[in-house]
């Protein structure tokens, strides 16, 4: 990860350089956001009906380490949120026999919670203390991290130059990752077959347990690492501080950080400019909580990490449009992505469900 958090330049990172090579680089500078969204939406639709490459069916493209499932790109975040969050750039989709989750529903919307910049440090301190008190089992060689969630997204859909905003059905997602991140399995309703697809990497992943266990547990050092790594991959148009916030959020969702590192991640987040507390937020399953959030002014979208109001347990995250952006089809209150973690555990084998004998 890179650069000093004291520098006020923003930053987000993305895994699309692996899933959709060259897309962001090919966008002409200065194009209006809406036209970029239309382009990305067309790619999204093509991915549903056209093979992405010559790999055998059921094999994912290589995964980038530390980076987000949900895309956060300059001006294309909206359109791509649905495209890659749900694994469309893997192979699979409805053609592989999964339940249909095609985005045909109305836009997901919510009441926008009130943001409080002054309350964020105190809330993050409480969340950090709560996280430090929760210790899960220490995984050992040969085991896998299992995470189950519910996810959905909203994005623009263009047919014959007519753009509408559509949403997916809320659907289940299960992912298994080896401790080094080289091997895994994904089952996502509507995006893979019911049996799922292989996830593989030739090199260890930075978001895998083994790598996370080696990260510094000093908040300043950790944040410097996050900035450094995000700088290495982010699109230059994307706000730098936002990228650091998103990167931390990724580690709270589909990874298994040790308890001391989780606590440090929250302390590091408190050092990022622009982080706020939100009085009310709702995860994908309808659970209300408080949130730690940060707004990307370029897109008008706020990324929210949602926590139980009493236990401060991490529930999930969502992206909410809080400011209308010129030429964007999204209204204030649109939820472009929502997730809820339903189970996180260590299992003895890929595809094994917690509580199930090997």
LUMZASE-773104 format. One line per 3 residues: for each residue x, y, z of N, C-alpha, C, O. Coordinates in steps of 0.1 Angstrom, whole numbers, m for minus. Layout:
X/Y/Z/X/Y/Z/X/Y/Z/X/Y/Z | ...
! end
This chain:
8/m12/0/0/0/0/9/13/0/21/10/1 | 6/28/m1/16/39/m2/13/53/3/2/55/9 | 22/61/2/21/75/4/16/79/17/9/72/24
20/91/21/16/95/35/2/100/35/m3/107/27 | m5/95/46/m19/100/48/m20/115/50/m31/120/50 | m9/121/53/m10/135/56/m12/143/43/m16/155/43
m9/137/31/m11/144/19/m26/144/16/m32/133/17 | m31/155/12/m46/156/10/m51/151/m3/m63/153/m6 | m43/144/m11/m48/140/m24/m56/127/m22/m51/118/m15
m67/125/m29/m75/113/m27/m70/101/m35/m60/101/m42 | m77/88/m32/m73/76/m39/m82/64/m37/m85/61/m26 | m87/58/m48/m94/46/m47/m87/36/m56/m80/40/m65
m89/23/m53/m83/13/m62/m94/4/m67/m105/4/m62 | m90/m4/m77/m100/m12/m84/m94/m25/m89/m82/m25/m93 | m102/m35/m90/m97/m47/m95/m101/m49/m110/m99/m59/m116
m106/m38/m116/m111/m39/m130/m99/m40/m139/m101/m45/m151 | m87/m37/m135/m76/m38/m145/m74/m53/m148/m68/m56/m158 | m79/m62/m140/m78/m76/m142/m91/m81/m148/m90/m90/m157
m102/m76/m144/m115/m81/m149/m119/m75/m162/m124/m82/m171 | m116/m62/m164/m120/m55/m176/m108/m48/m181/m107/m35/m180 | m98/m54/m186/m85/m47/m190/m87/m35/m199/m94/m36/m209
m81/m24/m195/m80/m13/m204/m92/m4/m204/m92/6/m211 | m103/m8/m197/m115/0/m198/m113/14/m194/m117/24/m201 | m107/17/m182/m106/30/m177/m96/38/m185/m97/50/m187
m85/31/m190/m75/39/m197/m80/43/m211/m76/53/m216 | m90/36/m216/m96/39/m229/m106/50/m229/m110/55/m239 | m111/54/m217/m121/65/m216/m114/78/m219/m105/82/m212
m119/86/m229/m113/99/m231/m114/108/m219/m125/109/m213 | m104/116/m217/m104/125/m206/m115/135/m208/m117/140/m219 | m122/138/m197/m132/149/m198/m146/145/m203/m155/153/m203
m148/132/m206/m161/128/m211/m171/129/m199/m167/127/m187 | m183/132/m202/m193/133/m191/m195/120/m185/m195/109/m191 | m198/120/m172/m200/108/m164/m211/99/m170/m210/87/m170
m222/105/m174/m233/97/m179/m229/89/m191/m233/77/m192 | m221/95/m200/m216/87/m212/m207/76/m208/m207/65/m214 | m199/78/m198/m190/67/m193/m199/56/m187/m196/44/m189
m210/60/m180/m218/50/m174/m225/42/m185/m226/29/m183 | m229/48/m196/m235/41/m207/m225/31/m212/m229/19/m216 | m213/35/m214/m203/26/m219/m201/14/m210/m200/2/m215
m200/16/m197/m198/6/m188/m210/m3/m187/m209/m16/m185 | m222/2/m188/m234/m6/m188/m235/m15/m199/m239/m27/m198 | m231/m10/m211/m230/m19/m223/m221/m31/m221/m224/m42/m224
m209/m28/m215/m200/m38/m212/m206/m48/m202/m205/m61/m204 | m213/m43/m192/m220/m51/m182/m230/m61/m189/m230/m73/m187 | m238/m55/m199/m247/m64/m206/m241/m74/m215/m245/m85/m215
m230/m70/m221/m222/m79/m230/m217/m91/m221/m217/m102/m226 | m212/m88/m209/m206/m98/m201/m217/m109/m197/m213/m120/m194 | m229/m105/m197/m240/m115/m193/m242/m125/m205/m246/m136/m202
m239/m121/m217/m243/m129/m229/m231/m134/m237/m233/m143/m245 | m219/m128/m234/m207/m132/m242/m196/m137/m234/m193/m131/m223 | m189/m148/m238/m178/m153/m230/m168/m142/m229/m165/m135/m238
m162/m141/m217/m152/m130/m215/m138/m134/m220/m130/m125/m223 | m135/m146/m221/m122/m151/m227/m123/m165/m230/m134/m171/m230 | m112/m171/m233/m112/m185/m238/m110/m195/m226/m108/m207/m229
m111/m190/m214/m109/m200/m203/m121/m209/m202/m132/m206/m207 | m118/m221/m197/m129/m231/m196/m140/m225/m187/m138/m218/m178 | m153/m229/m190/m164/m224/m182/m162/m228/m168/m158/m239/m165
m165/m219/m159/m163/m222/m145/m150/m218/m139/m147/m220/m127 | m141/m211/m147/m128/m207/m142/m128/m191/m142/m131/m185/m152 | m124/m186/m131/m124/m171/m130/m112/m165/m136/m102/m172/m137
m113/m152/m139/m100/m145/m143/m92/m144/m131/m96/m145/m119 | m79/m141/m132/m70/m139/m121/m75/m127/m112/m80/m118/m117 | m73/m129/m99/m78/m119/m90/m67/m110/m85/m56/m115/m83
m70/m97/m84/m60/m88/m78/m61/m89/m63/m72/m89/m58 | m50/m89/m56/m50/m90/m42/m59/m81/m34/m71/m83/m35 | m57/m72/m27/m63/m64/m17/m74/m56/m22/m79/m47/m16
m80/m59/m35/m89/m50/m41/m103/m54/m40/m107/m66/m39 | m111/m44/m41/m126/m45/m39/m133/m52/m50/m130/m51/m62 | m144/m60/m45/m153/m66/m55/m161/m55/m62/m163/m55/m74
m166/m46/m53/m174/m35/m59/m164/m25/m65/m154/m21/m59 | m167/m20/m76/m158/m11/m83/m159/3/m78/m170/8/m76 | m148/10/m77/m148/24/m74/m139/31/m83/m127/31/m81
m144/35/m94/m136/42/m104/m141/56/m106/m152/59/m102 | m133/65/m112/m138/78/m114/m149/79/m124/m148/75/m136 | m160/84/m119/m172/86/m128/m178/73/m134/m189/74/m140
m172/62/m132/m178/49/m137/m182/40/m126/m187/29/m128 | m181/45/m113/m184/37/m102/m198/32/m103/m201/20/m100 | m208/41/m106/m222/37/m106/m224/25/m116/m230/15/m111
m220/27/m128/m224/17/m138/m217/4/m135/m222/m7/m137 | m205/4/m130/m197/m8/m128/m200/m15/m115/m196/m27/m113 | m207/m8/m105/m209/m14/m92/m217/m27/m94/m214/m37/m87
m226/m28/m103/m233/m40/m105/m225/m50/m114/m227/m62/m112 | m217/m45/m122/m210/m54/m132/m201/m63/m126/m200/m75/m129 | m192/m59/m116/m182/m68/m111/m185/m72/m97/m180/m83/m93
m192/m64/m89/m195/m68/m76/m201/m82/m76/m198/m90/m67 | m210/m85/m85/m216/m98/m86/m209/m108/m94/m215/m119/m97 | m197/m105/m99/m189/m115/m105/m193/m117/m120/m190/m128/m125
m199/m107/m126/m202/m109/m140/m190/m111/m149/m191/m117/m160 | m179/m106/m145/m167/m107/m153/m160/m120/m151/m150/m123/m157 | m165/m128/m142/m160/m141/m140/m166/m149/m152/m166/m143/m163
m170/m161/m152/m177/m166/m163/m189/m172/m156/m189/m171/m144 | m199/m177/m162/m210/m181/m154/m222/m174/m158/m226/m173/m170 | m229/m167/m148/m241/m160/m151/m252/m169/m153/m251/m181/m149
m263/m165/m158/m275/m173/m158/m274/m185/m167/m281/m195/m166 | m265/m184/m177/m263/m195/m186/m258/m207/m180/m258/m218/m186 | m252/m206/m168/m246/m218/m161/m256/m224/m152/m252/m233/m144
m268/m220/m152/m278/m228/m144/m281/m222/m130/m288/m228/m122 | m276/m210/m128/m279/m203/m115/m292/m197/m115/m298/m195/m126 | m297/m193/m103/m310/m186/m102/m309/m172/m109/m298/m166/m107
m319/m168/m116/m318/m155/m123/m319/m144/m114/m329/m142/m107 | m309/m135/m114/m309/m123/m106/m307/m111/m115/m302/m100/m111 | m312/m112/m128/m310/m101/m137/m316/m88/m131/m326/m88/m124
m309/m77/m135/m313/m64/m129/m325/m59/m137/m323/m52/m147 | m337/m62/m133/m349/m57/m139/m358/m50/m130/m368/m44/m134 | m354/m50/m117/m363/m43/m107/m361/m28/m106/m351/m23/m113
m369/m21/m99/m367/m7/m97/m355/m4/m89/m349/m13/m82 | m350/8/m90/m338/12/m83/m339/10/m68/m350/13/m62 | m329/5/m62/m329/4/m47/m327/18/m41/m319/26/m45
m335/21/m31/m335/35/m25/m335/34/m10/m339/23/m5 | m331/45/m4/m331/45/11/m332/59/16/m331/69/8 | m335/61/28/m334/74/35/m320/77/38/m313/68/43
m315/88/34/m301/92/36/m299/96/51/m305/105/55 | m290/89/58/m287/92/72/m279/105/73/m273/109/64 | m280/111/85/m273/123/88/m258/120/91/m255/112/99
m250/128/84/m235/126/86/m230/135/97/m234/147/98 | m221/130/105/m215/138/116/m200/136/116/m195/126/121 | m193/146/112/m178/145/111/m172/144/125/m162/137/127
m178/152/134/m172/152/148/m174/139/155/m166/136/164 | m184/132/152/m187/120/159/m179/108/154/m179/97/161 | m173/109/143/m166/97/137/m154/92/145/m154/80/148
m145/100/150/m134/95/158/m139/87/171/m133/77/174 | m149/93/178/m153/86/190/m160/73/186/m157/63/193 | m168/72/176/m175/60/172/m164/50/167/m165/38/171
m155/54/160/m144/45/155/m136/39/167/m132/28/166 | m134/47/177/m127/43/189/m134/32/196/m129/22/200 | m148/34/197/m156/24/203/m156/11/195/m156/0/200
m157/12/182/m158/1/173/m144/m7/174/m144/m19/174 | m133/1/174/m120/m6/175/m119/m14/188/m114/m25/188 | m124/m8/199/m123/m15/212/m132/m28/212/m128/m38/217
m143/m27/206/m152/m39/205/m146/m49/196/m147/m61/199 | m139/m45/185/m133/m55/176/m122/m62/183/m119/m74/181 | m114/m55/191/m103/m61/198/m107/m72/208/m99/m81/211
m119/m71/213/m124/m81/223/m130/m93/216/m133/m103/223 | m131/m93/203/m137/m105/196/m126/m112/189/m120/m108/180 | m123/m124/194/m112/m132/189/m118/m145/183/m124/m153/190
m116/m147/170/m120/m159/164/m109/m170/164/m98/m167/169 | m112/m181/159/m102/m192/158/m90/m188/149/m92/m182/139 | m78/m192/153/m67/m190/144/m66/m201/134/m65/m213/138
m67/m198/121/m67/m209/111/m53/m215/110/m43/m209/113 | m53/m227/105/m40/m234/103/m39/m239/89/m49/m239/81 | m27/m243/85/m24/m247/71/m35/m257/66/m38/m266/73
m39/m254/54/m49/m263/47/m63/m259/49/m72/m264/42 | m66/m250/58/m80/m245/60/m83/m234/51/m75/m228/44 | m96/m230/51/m101/m220/42/m110/m210/50/m116/m213/60
m109/m197/45/m118/m187/51/m131/m188/43/m131/m187/31 | m142/m189/50/m156/m190/44/m163/m177/48/m164/m174/60 | m169/m171/38/m177/m159/41/m190/m160/32/m190/m161/20
m202/m158/39/m215/m158/32/m221/m145/34/m219/m138/44 | m227/m140/23/m233/m127/23/m245/m126/14/m248/m135/6 | m253/m115/16/m264/m112/7/m260/m99/0/m255/m90/6
m261/m98/m13/m257/m86/m21/m268/m83/m31/m275/m91/m36 | m267/m70/m35/m275/m65/m47/m270/m52/m51/m262/m46/m44 | m273/m48/m63/m268/m35/m69/m278/m29/m78/m287/m35/m83
m276/m16/m80/m284/m8/m89/m275/m1/m99/m264/4/m96 | m279/m1/m112/m270/6/m122/m279/10/m134/m290/5/m135 | m273/19/m143/m280/23/m155/m281/11/m165/m271/4/m166
m292/10/m172/m293/0/m182/m298/7/m195/m309/14/m195 | m290/6/m206/m294/14/m218/m298/4/m229/m290/m5/m232 | m309/7/m235/m314/0/m247/m319/10/m257/m327/18/m254
m313/9/m269/m317/18/m280/m316/33/m275/m326/41/m278 | m305/36/m269/m303/50/m264/m313/54/m253/m313/66/m249 | m320/45/m248/m330/48/m236/m324/42/m224/m323/30/m223
m321/51/m214/m314/46/m202/m324/46/m190/m331/56/m188 | m325/35/m183/m333/34/m171/m324/29/m160/m313/23/m163 | m328/31/m148/m321/26/m136/m327/14/m131/m339/14/m128
m320/3/m130/m325/m10/m127/m317/m16/m115/m306/m11/m112 | m323/m26/m108/m316/m32/m97/m317/m47/m98/m327/m53/m105 | m308/m54/m92/m308/m69/m91/m317/m73/m79/m321/m65/m71
m321/m85/m80/m327/m91/m68/m316/m93/m57/m305/m96/m61 | m320/m92/m45/m310/m95/m34/m307/m110/m35/m316/m118/m36 | m295/m114/m35/m291/m128/m37/m279/m132/m28/m272/m123/m23
m277/m145/m27/m267/m150/m18/m253/m151/m25/m253/m153/m38 | m243/m150/m18/m229/m151/m23/m221/m159/m12/m222/m155/0 | m214/m169/m16/m206/m177/m7/m192/m177/m13/m190/m181/m25
m182/m175/m6/m168/m175/m11/m159/m182/m1/m160/m180/11 | m150/m190/m7/m140/m197/1/m126/m193/m4/m124/m192/m16 | m117/m190/5/m103/m186/1/m93/m194/10/m94/m194/22
m83/m199/3/m72/m205/11/m65/m195/18/m66/m183/16 | m56/m199/28/m50/m189/37/m40/m180/29/m36/m169/33 | m34/m186/18/m25/m178/10/m33/m171/m2/m27/m163/m9
m45/m174/m4/m53/m167/m14/m51/m173/m28/m57/m168/m38 | m44/m184/m29/m41/m189/m43/m53/m198/m48/m55/m199/m60 | m60/m203/m39/m71/m212/m42/m84/m208/m36/m84/m203/m24
m95/m210/m43/m108/m206/m37/m120/m211/m45/m118/m218/m55 | m131/m207/m41/m144/m212/m48/m154/m201/m45/m155/m195/m34 | m162/m198/m55/m173/m188/m54/m186/m194/m59/m187/m200/m70
m196/m192/m51/m210/m196/m55/m218/m183/m53/m220/m178/m42 | m224/m178/m64/m232/m166/m63/m244/m168/m72/m244/m170/m84 | m256/m167/m65/m268/m169/m72/m270/m160/m84/m269/m148/m83
m272/m166/m96/m275/m159/m108/m262/m155/m115/m263/m152/m127 | m250/m156/m109/m238/m152/m115/m229/m164/m118/m220/m163/m126 | m230/m175/m110/m223/m187/m113/m234/m198/m113/m245/m196/m111
m229/m210/m117/m238/m222/m116/m241/m224/m101/m235/m218/m93 | m251/m233/m99/m253/m236/m85/m242/m243/m78/m240/m242/m66 | m233/m249/m86/m221/m255/m80/m210/m245/m78/m201/m247/m69
m209/m234/m85/m199/m224/m84/m188/m225/m94/m189/m233/m103 | m178/m216/m91/m166/m215/m100/m154/m215/m92/m153/m211/m80 | m143/m219/m99/m130/m219/m92/m124/m205/m92/m125/m197/m102
m118/m201/m81/m110/m189/m80/m95/m193/m78/m92/m201/m70 | m86/m187/m86/m72/m191/m85/m63/m180/m88/m67/m171/m95 | m51/m180/m82/m41/m170/m84/m28/m177/m84/m25/m186/m76
m19/m172/m93/m5/m178/m93/3/m174/m82/13/m180/m78 | 0/m163/m76/8/m157/m65/m1/m155/m52/m13/m154/m54 | 5/m155/m40/m3/m152/m28/m10/m139/m29/m5/m129/m35
m22/m137/m23/m29/m125/m23/m27/m117/m11/m26/m122/0 | m26/m104/m13/m24/m95/m1/m36/m94/8/m34/m91/20 | m47/m98/4/m59/m98/12/m61/m111/19/m71/m113/27
m53/m121/16/m54/m134/22/m49/m134/37/m42/m125/41 | m54/m144/45/m51/m144/59/m36/m143/62/m32/m135/70 | m28/m151/55/m14/m152/57/m7/m138/56/1/m134/64
m12/m130/46/m6/m117/43/m11/m107/54/m4/m99/59 | m24/m108/57/m30/m99/67/m23/m101/81/m21/m91/88 | m19/m113/84/m13/m116/97/1/m109/98/6/m108/109
7/m105/87/20/m99/87/19/m83/87/29/m77/88 | 7/m78/85/6/m63/84/9/m57/97/7/m63/108 | 14/m44/97/16/m37/109/4/m34/117/m7/m32/111
5/m35/130/m7/m32/139/m6/m18/145/m13/m15/155 | 3/m10/139/4/4/143/m5/12/132/m3/10/120 | m15/20/137/m24/26/127/m17/35/117/m21/35/105
m8/43/121/m1/52/111/7/44/101/6/47/89 | 14/34/105/22/25/96/12/18/86/15/17/74 | 1/13/92/m8/5/84/m14/14/73/m16/10/61
m18/27/77/m24/36/67/m15/40/56/m18/41/45 | m2/42/60/8/45/50/9/34/40/11/36/28 | 9/21/45/9/10/36/m3/10/27/m1/7/15
m14/13/32/m27/13/24/m26/23/13/m29/21/1 | m21/35/17/m20/46/7/m9/42/m4/m12/44/m16 | 2/36/0/12/32/m9/7/22/m20/9/24/m32
0/12/m15/m5/2/m24/m16/7/m33/m17/3/m45 | m25/15/m28/m36/20/m36/m30/29/m47/m35/30/m58 | m20/37/m43/m14/46/m53/m8/38/m65/m8/43/m76
m4/26/m63/2/18/m73/m8/13/m84/m4/10/m95 | m21/13/m80/m30/7/m90/m42/16/m93/m49/13/m102 | m44/27/m86/m56/35/m88/m56/43/m101/m45/46/m106
m67/46/m106/m69/56/m117/m66/70/m111/m71/73/m100 | m58/78/m118/m54/91/m112/m65/100/m110/m64/110/m103 | m77/98/m117/m88/106/m115/m96/103/m102/m104/111/m97
m93/92/m96/m100/88/m84/m95/94/m71/m82/94/m70 | m103/99/m63/m98/105/m50/m90/96/m42/m93/84/m39 | m79/101/m37/m69/93/m31/m73/88/m17/m71/77/m13
m79/97/m9/m83/94/4/m95/84/4/m96/75/13 | m103/86/m6/m115/76/m7/m110/62/m10/m116/53/m5 | m99/61/m18/m94/48/m21/m89/41/m8/m91/29/m7
m82/48/0/m78/42/13/m90/37/21/m89/27/27 | m100/45/22/m112/42/29/m118/29/23/m122/20/31 | m119/28/10/m125/17/3/m116/4/6/m122/m7/8
m103/6/5/m94/m5/7/m96/m12/21/m96/m24/23 | m98/m3/31/m100/m8/45/m114/m15/45/m115/m26/51 | m124/m10/38/m137/m16/38/m136/m30/32/m144/m39/36
m128/m32/22/m126/m45/15/m122/m55/25/m127/m67/25 | m113/m51/34/m108/m61/44/m118/m64/55/m116/m74/62 | m128/m56/56/m138/m58/66/m149/m68/60/m157/m73/68
m149/m70/47/m160/m78/41/m155/m92/38/m158/m101/46 | m148/m93/27/m145/m107/23/m130/m111/26/m123/m115/17 | m126/m109/39/m114/m114/43/m115/m117/58/m126/m116/64
m105/m122/64/m105/m126/78/m93/m121/86/m84/m128/89 | m93/m108/89/m82/m102/96/m81/m107/110/m92/m109/116 | m70/m109/116/m69/m111/130/m75/m100/138/m75/m89/133
m79/m103/150/m87/m93/158/m78/m80/160/m84/m69/160 | m65/m82/163/m57/m70/165/m56/m61/153/m55/m49/154 | m55/m68/141/m55/m60/129/m68/m53/126/m68/m42/121
m79/m60/129/m92/m54/126/m93/m41/135/m98/m31/130 | m89/m42/147/m90/m30/156/m81/m19/150/m85/m7/150 | m69/m22/145/m60/m13/139/m66/m6/126/m64/6/123
m73/m14/118/m79/m9/106/m89/2/109/m90/12/102 | m97/1/120/m106/12/124/m98/24/129/m102/35/126 | m87/22/136/m79/33/141/m73/40/129/m72/53/129
m69/32/119/m63/39/107/m74/47/99/m71/57/94 | m86/41/99/m97/48/92/m100/62/98/m103/71/91 | m98/63/111/m100/75/118/m91/86/113/m94/98/115
m80/82/108/m70/92/103/m72/97/89/m65/106/84 | m82/91/82/m84/95/68/m93/108/68/m104/107/74 | m89/118/61/m97/130/60/m111/127/54/m112/119/45
m121/134/60/m135/132/54/m143/121/59/m155/120/54 | m138/113/68/m146/102/74/m156/108/84/m153/116/92 | m168/102/83/m179/107/91/m187/96/98/m185/84/93
m195/99/108/m204/89/114/m218/92/108/m221/104/106 | m226/81/106/m239/83/101/m249/77/111/m247/66/116 | m259/84/114/m268/80/125/m277/68/122/m280/61/132
m280/65/110/m288/54/106/m284/49/92/m284/56/83 | m282/36/91/m279/29/78/m285/15/79/m286/9/90 | m289/10/68/m295/m4/67/m287/m13/58/m284/m9/47
m284/m25/63/m277/m34/54/m286/m41/45/m298/m39/44 | m281/m50/37/m289/m57/26/m300/m65/31/m310/m68/24 | m299/m70/44/m310/m78/49/m320/m70/58/m328/m76/64
m318/m57/58/m327/m49/65/m323/m46/80/m331/m39/87 | m311/m50/84/m307/m47/97/m302/m32/98/m294/m27/91 | m308/m25/108/m304/m11/110/m292/m10/119/m290/m18/128
m284/0/116/m272/2/125/m267/16/123/m273/25/116 | m256/19/129/m249/31/127/m238/29/116/m235/17/113 | m232/39/111/m223/37/100/m211/46/101/m212/58/106
m200/42/96/m188/50/94/m187/51/79/m188/41/71 | m186/63/74/m187/65/59/m178/76/54/m172/84/62 | m176/76/41/m169/87/34/m175/89/21/m178/80/14
m176/102/17/m182/106/4/m172/108/m7/m162/115/m4 | m175/103/m18/m167/107/m30/m174/118/m37/m185/116/m43 | m169/130/m36/m175/142/m42/m177/141/m57/m186/147/m62
m168/134/m63/m169/133/m78/m181/126/m83/m187/129/m93 | m185/116/m75/m196/107/m79/m209/111/m71/m220/106/m75 | m208/118/m60/m219/121/m52/m223/109/m43/m234/109/m38
m215/99/m43/m218/86/m36/m210/85/m23/m199/88/m22 | m217/79/m13/m211/77/0/m210/62/3/m220/55/2 | m198/58/6/m196/44/10/m198/43/25/m191/51/33
m206/34/30/m210/33/44/m206/19/49/m211/9/43 | m199/18/60/m197/6/67/m208/5/78/m208/15/86 | m215/m5/79/m227/m5/89/m224/m14/100/m218/m26/99
m227/m10/112/m224/m17/125/m237/m18/133/m245/m9/134 | m238/m29/141/m249/m30/150/m248/m19/161/m237/m16/166 | m259/m13/164/m259/m1/173/m255/m5/187/m249/3/194
m258/m18/191/m254/m22/205/m241/m29/206/m232/m25/214 | m238/m39/197/m226/m46/198/m215/m41/190/m203/m44/193 | m218/m32/181/m208/m26/171/m202/m36/162/m191/m34/157
m208/m48/161/m204/m58/152/m206/m53/137/m216/m47/134 | m196/m56/129/m197/m52/115/m209/m60/108/m209/m72/109 | m218/m53/102/m229/m60/95/m228/m61/80/m231/m71/74
m223/m50/74/m222/m50/59/m218/m36/55/m214/m27/63 | m220/m34/42/m217/m21/37/m227/m17/25/m233/m26/20 | m227/m4/22/m235/0/10/m229/13/4/m222/20/11
m233/15/m8/m230/28/m15/m243/35/m17/m252/30/m23 | m244/48/m13/m256/55/m14/m253/69/m20/m243/75/m17 | m262/73/m30/m260/86/m36/m266/96/m27/m278/96/m24
m257/105/m23/m261/116/m13/m262/129/m20/m268/139/m14 | m255/131/m31/m256/143/m39/m258/140/m53/m252/132/m59 | m267/148/m59/m270/146/m74/m258/151/m82/m254/163/m80
m253/143/m91/m242/147/m100/m248/150/m114/m256/142/m119 | m243/160/m120/m247/164/m134/m246/152/m143/m236/145/m143 | m256/150/m151/m257/140/m162/m258/126/m156/m258/116/m164
m259/124/m143/m260/111/m137/m275/107/m137/m283/116/m134 | m279/95/m140/m293/91/m139/m298/88/m125/m310/86/m123 | m288/88/m115/m292/84/m102/m297/96/m93/m292/107/m94
m308/93/m86/m313/103/m77/m307/102/m63/m302/91/m60 | m308/112/m55/m304/111/m42/m312/101/m34/m324/100/m36 | m305/92/m27/m311/81/m20/m310/68/m27/m314/58/m22
m305/68/m39/m303/55/m47/m292/47/m40/m281/53/m37 | m294/34/m38/m284/25/m32/m278/18/m44/m284/9/m50 | m265/21/m48/m259/15/m59/m253/1/m56/m252/m7/m65
m250/m1/m44/m246/m15/m39/m249/m17/m25/m248/m7/m17 | m253/m29/m21/m256/m32/m7/m252/m46/m4/m253/m55/m13 | m247/m48/8/m243/m62/12/m245/m64/27/m247/m54/34
m246/m76/31/m248/m80/45/m240/m93/47/m242/m103/40 | m231/m93/56/m223/m105/60/m233/m113/69/m237/m109/79 | m235/m126/64/m244/m134/72/m236/m145/80/m241/m150/90
m224/m148/75/m216/m158/83/m201/m157/78/m198/m154/67 | m192/m158/88/m178/m157/85/m172/m168/94/m174/m168/106 | m164/m177/88/m159/m189/96/m146/m194/90/m143/m191/78
m140/m203/97/m128/m211/92/m133/m225/90/m139/m231/99 | m131/m231/78/m135/m244/75/m123/m252/70/m112/m247/67 | m125/m265/70/m113/m274/67/m111/m277/52/m101/m282/48
m121/m273/44/m119/m276/30/m127/m266/21/m137/m260/26 | m123/m263/9/m131/m255/0/m144/m262/m3/m145/m274/m4 | m154/m253/m3/m168/m258/m6/m175/m264/7/m186/m268/6
m167/m265/18/m173/m270/30/m180/m258/37/m175/m247/39 | m193/m261/42/m201/m251/49/m198/m253/64/m198/m265/68 | m197/m242/72/m195/m244/86/m205/m253/92/m217/m253/90
m200/m262/101/m209/m272/107/m211/m285/100/m216/m295/104 | m206/m285/87/m207/m297/79/m194/m305/80/m183/m300/80 | m196/m318/81/m184/m327/82/m176/m327/69/m182/m325/58
m163/m328/71/m155/m328/59/m157/m340/50/m150/m341/40
! end
